[in-house]
Amino acid sequence: MPKINKLGVIGSPIDHSLSPFIHSRFARQANLNIDYRPYKVESDEIDVFLKDFFADKNAIGLNVTLPLKKEAFNRCDSTSEEVSFIEASNTLIKKNRSLHGETTDSSGFISDLKDKNIELSSKKVLIIGAGDATESILWGITKQKPKELFVINRTVEKAERLAKKYGEFADIHVVTEENNINADIVINTSSAGVTGEFKEPQIIDLNDSIIAYDLNYSINETPFCKWAKSFTEKNFDGTGMLVHQAAKSFKLWFNYEPDVVNVLHEIELFRNE
C-alpha cells in the first residue's frame, strides 16, 4: 500500500481555507498520496496538537495561518534566516525528531507580483496595515528595493516599531491621513479589507495607473478590491499569493515544484459558477 503523507493547515478560524483544495491538486501533479486537512487550533492548544500530529510516522509537515505563526516559530528547533528575523513561520517541516520552520509568504507574494508583471523596484509603495500580515511580506518587499516605502496604520506606534525593525533594510516612512501620497502601488494587509470594516484611505492621490493589491482573498470581491476597482483596473486580491506560497511549501516538503497556473484557473472557474 503506497504511503499516505500526512499534512495539514492549522489556525483559527480555518473553515474558509483553500489550502486542502490547492494541495490536493499539487499532489495529483506530483503523483503523491496525501492526507491534507484543516485543523482548528487555538494558541493554548498548539503544544498538544503538534506533539500528537508529529507523533504519526507519516506526518510530513504543516502550514500555519493566523493567529499561530509566531506560536509556531517558538516551537521550532531550527529556522530559516527570514523566519528567525520576523519570528513567525507558516511552514513546518518534520526533520527526524526535530521541527524546522520556514516561511513562504513573502516569496509567494513576490512570485505572484512577477506573474502579474508588477515590479516593486523604483516604485513608491504604500502598505495599509502594520500587523503580522505586513511583516510576513515586508522582508520580500525590502529586497526588491522600492523607491519609497510608506506604512499607514490606525495605531501609529505599531507602524513605527515595524519601521524601526526593518530600518537596516529600507527607509520606511510612517504616514497618517494628514499626509498625501502619490503611490504607484497600494498593498492592503489589514483584515478589515475582507471583514467589511474597510475604511477608504484619504491619503492617496487616486489615478488609474495605481496598482492595488489586497493580501486578503475571498470567493466574493473584497471591500478593498471593490474600492480599488472604482479608480483602477489593476486591482488584485491575495489568491495568487496563496497559491504561490502553497507551491513553495509543497516544494519544501517534497522537493517538487508544482504548476500553479491550472490551480489558479480552477479557483477562478469555481468563483464564476
N, C-alpha and C positions, 0 to 999 in steps of 0.2 A: 504494500500500500504506500503510495507516494506521501512524502512528508507534507503536513499542513503547517505552514508558517503562521505563527500567532502574532498578530499586530493589533493596533487599535489607536484611538484618539481619546484623550481624557480632558475634561474641563467641565464647566458649569456656567450657563446651560450648554447642552450638547446635542439636543434633538434635531436642530436645524443643519447639522454638519453634512457637507457634501463629501467629506473625506472617504467614507466607505465606498461610495459610488466611484470616485476617482481612482482609488487604489485597486478596486476590482477590475477596472479597465486596464490599468498598468499591469496587473498580474496576468491578465489574459494575453497581453502583448508579449510578456516575458515567459509565458508558458509555465507559470508558477501557481501552486495551490496556496492560497492564503485565507486566513480567518481574521478579517479586519472589522472590528466592532467599535461603536461609540460607547464610552463609559462615563456616566455622570459621577464625577468625583469632586468632593469639596476639599478645601485646604486642609482641614483636620483629618481627612481620610487618606491622604496621599501615601503616607508611610506604609500603612497596612495594605493598600492596594498594590503598590509597587512590589512589595515583598511577595504577595500572593501571585501576582501576574508573572513575575520573572522566575518564580519557582518552577513554572512549567518549562520543561526542556525544549519545547517547540517555540517558546517566546523569543522573538527577534528584536522587537523594539516598539516604541510608542511615539505618536505625535502628541504634542501638548498644546492646548489652546488656553485662552484666558479663563480663569484668573491664576492658572497654575504654572506659568512659565518660570517665574522666579523660584517658586517652590521646587520645581523640577531641577533647576540649576543647583540648588542647595543639597540635592540628593546625589549629585554626580560625583564619581571618583576621579574623572578626568573630563576636560572640556577643550573645545577649540579656543583660539585666541579671542575671537569675536564674542563667544559665549562668556568667557572669563571677564571681558570688559563690560558687556551690557548686563551681565549677571541674570541671564534668562536663557532658557533653552526650549525649542519647540520640537526637537527630535532626540529621542533617547535610543541608544544602541546598546544591546547586551554584548559585552566582550568578556568571555569566560565567566568569571564571578563578579565582574565589575560593571559599572554603568557609565557609559560615555555620553556626554551631552554636546549636541551640535545645534545650530540654528540655520534654517534655510529661508527665513522670512526676507531678509534684505536681498539676498542673491536671487530669490524668486521674484521679488519686486523689480529688481533691475533687469532680469531676463524678460519680464512682461513688457517693461518700457521699451526694450530693444525690439521685441516683436512688433510693437506699435510705432517703431521708428521715432521714439522720443528720446532726445539727448538732454541730459542734465548739465553737461559741461557748458560753461559760459552762459548759463541761463540764470534768471532771477527766480528763485523758488520760494514759495510761501507754504508753510506747513500749518494747518489748523489742528491744534491739539498738542499736548506735551506729556502724554501718558505712556504706558508700556507699548502701545501700538506704534507710537512715534519712534521710540527708542529701538524697536525691532527693525526699522528700516534706515535709521539715521546713519549707522555705520556704513551701509552701502551707498547712501546719498553722498556723504562726505568724500568717499573715494572717487566719485565722479567729478569732483571739483566744479561745483556750480559757481557762477559769477558772484551771486549773493544768496544768502540763505536766511530767511526770516521765519520766526515762530511766533504764533499768537495763541494764547490760552487764557481761559477765564481766570485761572489762578496764575498770576504773573510770576510768583515765586517759583512755581514748578517749572515754568519755561526757563527761568534764569538758572536754575540748577542744571537743567539739561544743557544749556549754552555753555556753562562753566565746565561741565564734564567733557564735552566734545571740543573744547577750546583748542586742544592740541591738533585737531584735525581740520577745523574750519572756524571761521569767524561768523558766529550765529547771532543775528540781531533779534532781540526780543521786542516785539511791537504790540501796540494796543489799537483799539478802534480809533484813537485820536490820530494815528498815522495814516498815510496814504501810500499804498504800494502799487507800483507798476510791475506786476508779476507776469512772468512768462508761463509759469506752471504753478498751479494751486493743488496741494495734496491735502485731503481731509483724512485725519486719523481718528477723529473723535467718534465715539459710538453714537453720539447724537445724530450723526449722519444717516443712521438707519432706524433709530427709535422714533423718529418723527419730531424730536425736540430740536432739530437743526435750526440754528439762527443764522440767517443770511449775513455774512460778514460785510460790513460797510467800508472796509479798509482797502478794497481792491478797485483799481481802475478797470472796469469791465470792458472787454472788447472781444471780438470773435477770433482773435489769434491765440487767446489763452487756452492752455491745455489744463483740463480739470480731471483729477484722479481721486476716487474715493476708495480707501482701503477696505471699506465695508462692502459686502455683497449681499444680494437678496434675489429671490426669484422675481420679485417686482422691483420697479425702479426705486432707488434710494432717494430720500429727500434731497441729499446733496446733488445727485446727478440730475434730478428734476430741476433744481435751481440752476445748475450749470448749463443745462440744455437751453435755457432762456437767452443765453448770450454766446454760446459756442457749440459747434458741432463736435468738437474734440473733447468729449467727456466719457469717462470710463469708470466702471466700478472694479472691485477687487477680485473678481472671478478669475481673471488671468493670473494674477499673483498667486491666488490659492492653488491653482493647478500647477504652476511652475514650482512653487515651494514644495508641493506634494511630490512632484517628479524628482526633485533633488533629495528629498527624504528617501524615496524609493531607491535611488541610486546608492545612497549611503548604506542602506540595508542589504542590497543585493548586487551592487556593482553593475547595474543595468540601467541604461538611460532611456526612459520611456518617451514615446512621441506624445506631445501634448495637444497637437492640432485636432486629432479626431475626438479627443475627450472634450475639448472646448466646444467643438461642433455639436456633440451630443447634448451638452448642457444648454446650448443655445436653442436646439430643437425642442428640448423639454420646456424651456421658458416660453416658447412661441406656441405651445399647444393650446 
